């Protein structure tokens, strides 16, 4: 994947614009950056919900995800653009976007399939009145 492709995918999310973050190209929502191109031009920084997620991604997909000492202990991960595929890119972009977008904007994006499923109600066995037994 190239940065230009990532930008195109990111701009599918509401109110995303191109900007700069630490003097590198980035995507932002309402003035808050959520992904940026690293200085090497070969990798990007994705924001995550937790450091635990960072560790999980690096262990699960070490050919794609990594960190430098600078990101150790911070909820972010680096991804190699050459190894990044569209579905994974969309997932990381949306996650970063949700972390930075205002709550009202996030609610607009949430399709019905993303809403928490209703808890199924337990069916109760029909009660047979005692006076109707044999």
C-alpha positions as CSV (number, residue, x, y, z in Angstrom):
1,X,0.0,0.0,0.0
2,X,1.1,3.6,-0.6
3,X,0.4,6.6,1.6
4,X,-1.9,8.0,-1.1
5,X,-4.1,4.8,-1.0
6,X,-4.3,5.1,2.8
7,X,-5.4,8.7,2.5
8,X,-8.1,7.7,0.1
9,X,-9.4,5.1,2.5
10,X,-9.1,7.4,5.5
11,X,-11.1,10.1,3.7
12,X,-14.0,7.7,3.4
13,X,-14.6,8.5,7.2
14,X,-16.7,11.5,8.1
15,X,-14.9,14.9,8.2
16,X,-11.4,13.5,7.6
17,X,-8.9,16.0,6.1
18,X,-5.2,15.8,5.3
19,X,-2.9,17.7,7.6
20,X,0.5,17.4,9.2
21,X,1.6,15.9,12.5
22,X,5.1,16.2,13.7
23,X,6.0,17.8,10.3
24,X,4.8,14.6,8.4
25,X,1.6,14.0,6.3
26,X,-1.3,13.0,8.5
27,X,-5.1,12.5,8.6
28,X,-7.2,14.3,11.1
29,X,-10.8,14.7,12.2
30,X,-11.9,18.1,13.5
31,X,-8.3,19.2,14.1
32,X,-7.1,16.0,15.8
33,X,-4.7,13.7,14.0
34,X,-5.2,10.0,14.2
35,X,-2.7,8.5,11.7
36,X,0.6,9.8,10.2
37,X,3.3,8.8,7.8
38,X,6.6,8.2,9.5
39,X,9.7,10.2,8.3
40,X,11.0,7.1,6.5
41,X,8.0,7.2,4.1
42,X,7.7,3.4,4.5
43,X,5.6,3.1,7.7
44,X,2.7,4.8,9.4
45,X,1.7,5.4,13.0
46,X,-1.8,4.1,14.0
47,X,-3.3,5.1,17.4
48,X,-4.7,2.2,19.5
49,X,-6.9,1.9,22.5
50,X,-4.2,0.4,24.7
51,X,-0.7,-0.8,25.1
52,X,-2.0,-4.3,25.5
53,X,-3.4,-4.1,22.0
54,X,0.0,-2.9,20.8
55,X,1.7,-6.0,22.2
56,X,-1.0,-8.3,20.8
57,X,-0.7,-6.9,17.3
58,X,3.1,-7.1,17.3
59,X,3.0,-10.7,18.4
60,X,0.2,-11.7,16.1
61,X,1.6,-10.0,12.9
62,X,5.3,-9.1,13.4
63,X,5.8,-8.8,9.6
64,X,3.3,-5.9,9.6
65,X,3.4,-4.3,13.0
66,X,6.3,-3.1,15.1
67,X,7.4,-0.2,17.4
68,X,10.5,1.7,18.2
69,X,11.6,2.7,21.7
70,X,9.8,6.0,21.2
71,X,6.4,4.2,21.1
72,X,7.1,1.8,23.9
73,X,4.4,2.2,26.6
74,X,2.2,4.4,24.4
75,X,-1.1,3.2,22.7
76,X,0.2,3.4,19.2
77,X,1.8,1.0,16.7
78,X,3.8,1.3,13.5
79,X,2.8,-0.5,10.4
80,X,4.8,-1.3,7.3
81,X,3.0,0.2,4.3
82,X,4.3,-2.5,2.0
83,X,2.7,-5.2,4.1
84,X,-0.6,-3.3,4.9
85,X,-3.7,-4.6,3.1
86,X,-7.0,-2.7,2.7
87,X,-9.2,-4.6,5.3
88,X,-6.6,-4.2,8.0
89,X,-5.9,-0.6,7.0
90,X,-9.6,0.3,7.2
91,X,-9.9,-1.3,10.6
92,X,-7.0,0.7,12.0
93,X,-8.1,3.9,10.4
94,X,-11.6,3.6,11.8
95,X,-10.2,2.7,15.3
96,X,-8.0,5.8,15.3
97,X,-10.8,8.0,14.0
98,X,-13.1,6.8,16.7
99,X,-10.5,7.6,19.3
100,X,-10.2,11.2,18.1
101,X,-13.6,12.1,16.6
102,X,-16.2,13.9,18.8
103,X,-18.7,11.5,20.3
104,X,-21.6,13.0,18.3
105,X,-19.7,12.4,15.1
106,X,-18.9,8.8,16.1
107,X,-22.6,8.1,16.7
108,X,-23.4,9.2,13.2
109,X,-21.0,6.7,11.7
110,X,-22.3,3.7,13.8
111,X,-24.4,1.6,11.4
112,X,-27.0,-0.7,12.8
113,X,-24.6,-3.7,12.5
114,X,-22.2,-2.0,14.9
115,X,-24.6,-1.3,17.6
116,X,-24.5,-3.6,20.6
117,X,-26.8,-6.6,20.0
118,X,-29.8,-6.8,22.1
119,X,-29.6,-9.3,24.9
120,X,-31.8,-12.2,24.0
121,X,-34.6,-12.8,26.4
122,X,-34.9,-16.2,27.9
123,X,-38.1,-17.9,27.0
124,X,-40.0,-19.1,30.0
125,X,-41.6,-22.4,30.0
126,X,-45.4,-22.1,29.8
127,X,-46.9,-22.7,33.3
128,X,-49.6,-25.2,33.5
129,X,-52.1,-24.3,36.1
130,X,-52.2,-26.8,38.9
131,X,-55.9,-27.4,38.6
132,X,-55.7,-28.5,35.0
133,X,-53.4,-31.5,35.6
134,X,-54.7,-35.2,35.3
